[in-house]
């Protein structure tokens, strides 16, 4: 009977040892998982900070682009106004030139007429 109790005690001690080893293994796995979760959370925080910085930079670039577009539109409008003004001036100068050419032709005609009358 004592041998039976010793065998049972030995079996219980062995079972207890296995359970303790299993618990130790589970605790190690839990610690590893916690570490992985902590690293993942830390990486997520870093990525969120990077995302926020990129969004801020994007917004800044969009604002700068909008300002440049507005400036280019203003310059284009100014250019079109100057071009219209210059085209108007060009047309006026063309009319003046045509008028001067017409006067020149008339004067030339009269000079030829006078020359013809005087010498013929």
Secondary structure, DSSP 8 states (H G I E B T S, - for coil): -HHHHHHHHHHHHHHHHHHHHHHHHHHHHHHHHHHHHHHHHHHHHHHHHHHHHHHHHHHHHHHHHHHHHHHHHHHHHHHHHHHHHHHHHHHHHHHHHHHHHHHHHHHHHHHHHHHHHHH-
